[in-house]
Amino acid sequence: MVGFGHPYLLILLPPVLGWIYWTYARRRPLVVPAAGVWLLERSRGRGRARRRLDLRLALLLLAGAAAVLALAAPTWRGAKPVRLVVVLDASASMTATGADGRSRFDRARERAAAWLEDATRAVLVRAGLQPRGFGPVRGAALLATLESLRAGDAGADLERAVALGRRLLPDAAVLVIGDAPPPAELRVAFLDVAANEANAGLTALGPRFAAVYNAGPGSWNGRLTSSGRSWELRLPPGRFAALDLEETQPRRSAALRPDDAMALDQEAYLLERPPRVRLQVGAPSVARALAALGARRAGPSGAQAEVRPGPPPERPAPRPTLYLAAADAAAPEVVYDVDPTHPFTRGVELVGYRLPAPPPPPGSGWRALATRADGLGVIYARGDELYLPRPEALRDLPAFVVLLYNWLEPVGASYRPLGWNGVLEPGIRDGFAVNLLDYAETRLPRPAGDRLAPLSQPRPFGAWLALLAALLLVLQAPRRRPGAVG
């Protein structure tokens, strides 16, 4: 397949060839007719209907065409590879449907089929929480398997999926099809099926708490229902809402309406063993937040987690521990940045709020999860330990309950992500609440563009055309006959 880096230069082709022809015809030597010559030429041309080819003119026209094509920077892209690994993103965001009613996964399967059917040896990998490989076989033999695959996992481990495909079919080209590009260091091709759908979803659910995120480009108006009650919501784009469900229930479900692009984050289930927490600070706001999350007060012997006054000790605590600073190291200032990749800050809205900076924690291994413009940290984490400013500064902060929920979730929640044990629909399965509740999937990756260079690298051949043009000019140059001697 031929492409051009500067295709607009091709419009020069007709005028250049026309100019060459006009200039050549204009400079031809004038022929003076003579009767004898005319009769001789006529006798030679008798029986020939066609005019003789002017080789010099043909060479000049070919040289001009080659020069113009060389300026247009032509490239050649080879055919589809015969040995191919296709990695299909099967995360929950791939179930998002567009205006045509087709999901991202439907479009990915269609594009995958077009590549697999031409491969003489192929491997198909479903990239979910645990990658699964099929093959190696002839590409057309994988089309039935391709149609049977479904998306819905709470994430896609593309690195492990690519490694599995390369192990099953070494030295094969690798093509990832999904809505989020793989890391550049994997050196694989990528076909993008992302779109710009509007979506809102549940990102957290507790015994008395729920968090909703609006990932769409505009405001979202809807309602959340749980245990026969309903809450009306109006969310600006890119914002969270933290709801107090007013009644603690260790087993509950919640649903969002109206439906939108992705159904998997519209409902969630809770099946929880209330965590037992030892509270060693006398802050009513902390006690109320723990009660809203369904935590039970416990003594030193039966506690699964602790809340202590700060600063933390140098050595890590033996169990999940929350430290609350007793004093401020600096006056309250606006929070500038929050790390969205850490589990403790999942769904936490802190940017723009004014918080004091606690004294820096002693010891090593601490990571600042939220910082101010002056560089001071306001939230720190180390393993399952969380260090926050003093309780009075957090009392009226909606994100405080979300932080506590994220910290306590591994302690008491009986929770599994979608894709666990093959479950692709939210619900209660085998004693576990299987949910999406994933901020990254609810956010829906947006289009980033295809990246096919590692699969079929375009090869420029403009230099060869320029060389051909030079050679043709040399060939058409007139040669002088050697003079007679004597």
PENOR-V611156 format. One record per backbone hydrogen bond with DSSP energy under -1.0 kcal/mol. NH is the residue of the N-H (numbers start at 0). CO is the residue of the C=O. E is the energy in kcal/mol with one decimal. If there is no record, write none. Layout:
nh={NH | NH}
co={CO | CO}
e={E | E}
This chain:
nh={2 | 4 | 5 | 8 | 9 | 10 | 11 | 12 | 15 | 16 | 17 | 18 | 19 | 20 | 21 | 22 | 23 | 24 | 25 | 26 | 37 | 38 | 39 | 40 | 41 | 42 | 43 | 44 | 47 | 54 | 57 | 58 | 59 | 60 | 61 | 62 | 63 | 64 | 65 | 66 | 67 | 68 | 69 | 70 | 71 | 72 | 74 | 75 | 76 | 83 | 84 | 85 | 86 | 87 | 88 | 89 | 91 | 93 | 94 | 95 | 96 | 97 | 100 | 103 | 104 | 106 | 107 | 108 | 109 | 110 | 111 | 112 | 113 | 115 | 116 | 118 | 120 | 121 | 122 | 123 | 124 | 125 | 126 | 131 | 133 | 136 | 138 | 140 | 141 | 142 | 145 | 146 | 147 | 151 | 152 | 153 | 154 | 156 | 157 | 160 | 161 | 162 | 163 | 164 | 165 | 166 | 167 | 168 | 172 | 174 | 175 | 176 | 177 | 185 | 186 | 188 | 189 | 190 | 192 | 200 | 201 | 202 | 203 | 205 | 209 | 210 | 211 | 212 | 213 | 214 | 219 | 221 | 222 | 223 | 224 | 225 | 228 | 230 | 232 | 234 | 237 | 238 | 240 | 242 | 244 | 248 | 251 | 253 | 254 | 255 | 256 | 260 | 265 | 267 | 269 | 271 | 272 | 276 | 277 | 279 | 282 | 286 | 287 | 288 | 289 | 290 | 291 | 292 | 293 | 294 | 295 | 297 | 303 | 304 | 305 | 306 | 307 | 309 | 321 | 322 | 323 | 324 | 328 | 332 | 334 | 335 | 336 | 338 | 345 | 347 | 351 | 352 | 354 | 366 | 368 | 369 | 370 | 371 | 374 | 377 | 378 | 379 | 380 | 381 | 384 | 385 | 386 | 387 | 392 | 396 | 399 | 402 | 403 | 404 | 405 | 406 | 407 | 408 | 410 | 411 | 412 | 413 | 414 | 415 | 417 | 418 | 419 | 421 | 422 | 426 | 428 | 431 | 432 | 433 | 434 | 441 | 442 | 443 | 450 | 454 | 455 | 458 | 460 | 464 | 465 | 466 | 467 | 468 | 469 | 470 | 471 | 472 | 473 | 474 | 475}
co={74 | 72 | 71 | 5 | 6 | 7 | 8 | 9 | 11 | 12 | 13 | 14 | 15 | 16 | 17 | 18 | 19 | 20 | 21 | 22 | 33 | 34 | 35 | 36 | 37 | 38 | 39 | 40 | 44 | 52 | 53 | 54 | 55 | 56 | 57 | 58 | 59 | 60 | 61 | 62 | 63 | 64 | 65 | 66 | 67 | 69 | 2 | 458 | 0 | 120 | 172 | 122 | 174 | 124 | 176 | 126 | 152 | 90 | 91 | 92 | 260 | 101 | 97 | 95 | 93 | 102 | 103 | 104 | 105 | 106 | 107 | 108 | 109 | 111 | 112 | 115 | 81 | 136 | 83 | 133 | 85 | 131 | 87 | 125 | 123 | 121 | 118 | 137 | 138 | 139 | 141 | 142 | 143 | 89 | 89 | 417 | 152 | 127 | 155 | 156 | 157 | 158 | 159 | 160 | 161 | 162 | 163 | 164 | 82 | 84 | 188 | 86 | 190 | 182 | 183 | 173 | 450 | 175 | 177 | 212 | 264 | 210 | 210 | 208 | 242 | 203 | 240 | 200 | 238 | 198 | 234 | 232 | 256 | 230 | 254 | 228 | 225 | 223 | 221 | 219 | 213 | 235 | 211 | 209 | 207 | 206 | 269 | 267 | 224 | 265 | 222 | 197 | 262 | 253 | 251 | 249 | 411 | 295 | 304 | 306 | 280 | 282 | 283 | 284 | 285 | 286 | 287 | 288 | 290 | 289 | 274 | 276 | 275 | 275 | 319 | 277 | 321 | 323 | 305 | 385 | 307 | 387 | 356 | 354 | 352 | 370 | 370 | 368 | 342 | 344 | 334 | 349 | 332 | 380 | 378 | 378 | 336 | 375 | 371 | 369 | 369 | 386 | 366 | 384 | 381 | 320 | 379 | 322 | 389 | 393 | 396 | 398 | 399 | 400 | 401 | 402 | 403 | 404 | 407 | 407 | 408 | 270 | 412 | 432 | 434 | 422 | 416 | 418 | 419 | 433 | 431 | 428 | 413 | 426 | 415 | 437 | 438 | 440 | 189 | 451 | 451 | 75 | 73 | 460 | 461 | 462 | 463 | 464 | 465 | 466 | 467 | 468 | 469 | 470 | 471}
e={-2.4 | -2.6 | -2.5 | -1.8 | -1.8 | -1.2 | -1.8 | -1.7 | -2.3 | -2.3 | -2.6 | -2.3 | -2.2 | -2.3 | -2.4 | -2.6 | -2.4 | -2.5 | -2.0 | -1.3 | -3.0 | -2.2 | -2.2 | -2.9 | -2.2 | -2.0 | -2.0 | -2.1 | -2.0 | -1.2 | -2.1 | -2.4 | -2.1 | -2.4 | -2.4 | -2.3 | -2.3 | -2.3 | -2.5 | -2.2 | -2.1 | -2.4 | -2.1 | -1.8 | -1.2 | -1.5 | -2.8 | -2.3 | -3.2 | -2.1 | -3.0 | -2.8 | -2.9 | -3.2 | -2.6 | -2.7 | -2.8 | -1.5 | -2.1 | -1.4 | -2.3 | -2.2 | -1.7 | -1.7 | -2.4 | -1.8 | -2.1 | -2.4 | -1.9 | -2.0 | -2.4 | -2.3 | -1.3 | -2.5 | -2.2 | -1.7 | -2.2 | -3.2 | -1.9 | -2.5 | -2.8 | -3.0 | -2.9 | -1.9 | -2.5 | -2.0 | -1.9 | -1.3 | -1.7 | -1.1 | -2.5 | -1.8 | -1.0 | -2.3 | -2.0 | -2.7 | -1.4 | -2.3 | -1.5 | -1.9 | -2.7 | -2.1 | -2.3 | -2.2 | -2.4 | -1.7 | -2.1 | -2.0 | -1.9 | -3.1 | -2.7 | -2.9 | -2.0 | -1.7 | -1.6 | -2.2 | -2.2 | -2.5 | -2.6 | -2.2 | -2.8 | -2.5 | -1.2 | -4.1 | -1.6 | -2.2 | -2.3 | -2.6 | -2.3 | -2.5 | -2.8 | -2.1 | -2.7 | -2.5 | -2.5 | -2.1 | -1.7 | -2.4 | -3.4 | -2.9 | -1.9 | -1.2 | -2.3 | -3.2 | -1.5 | -1.8 | -1.2 | -2.3 | -2.1 | -3.0 | -2.1 | -1.3 | -1.7 | -2.2 | -3.0 | -2.5 | -2.0 | -3.2 | -2.7 | -2.5 | -1.0 | -1.9 | -2.6 | -2.0 | -2.4 | -2.1 | -2.3 | -1.3 | -1.4 | -2.4 | -3.0 | -1.8 | -3.1 | -1.5 | -2.0 | -2.6 | -3.0 | -3.3 | -2.8 | -3.3 | -2.1 | -2.2 | -3.3 | -2.0 | -2.9 | -2.2 | -2.0 | -3.2 | -1.1 | -1.8 | -2.0 | -2.2 | -2.6 | -2.4 | -2.5 | -1.1 | -2.4 | -2.3 | -1.9 | -2.8 | -1.1 | -2.2 | -1.8 | -2.0 | -1.8 | -2.3 | -2.7 | -2.8 | -1.2 | -1.8 | -1.7 | -2.6 | -2.2 | -2.4 | -2.7 | -2.1 | -2.4 | -2.0 | -1.4 | -1.6 | -2.0 | -1.1 | -1.0 | -2.4 | -1.5 | -3.3 | -2.1 | -1.6 | -2.3 | -2.1 | -2.9 | -1.7 | -2.4 | -3.2 | -1.9 | -2.3 | -2.0 | -1.0 | -3.5 | -1.4 | -2.1 | -2.7 | -1.8 | -1.5 | -2.2 | -2.2 | -2.4 | -2.4 | -2.0 | -2.3 | -2.4 | -1.8 | -1.9 | -2.2 | -1.8}
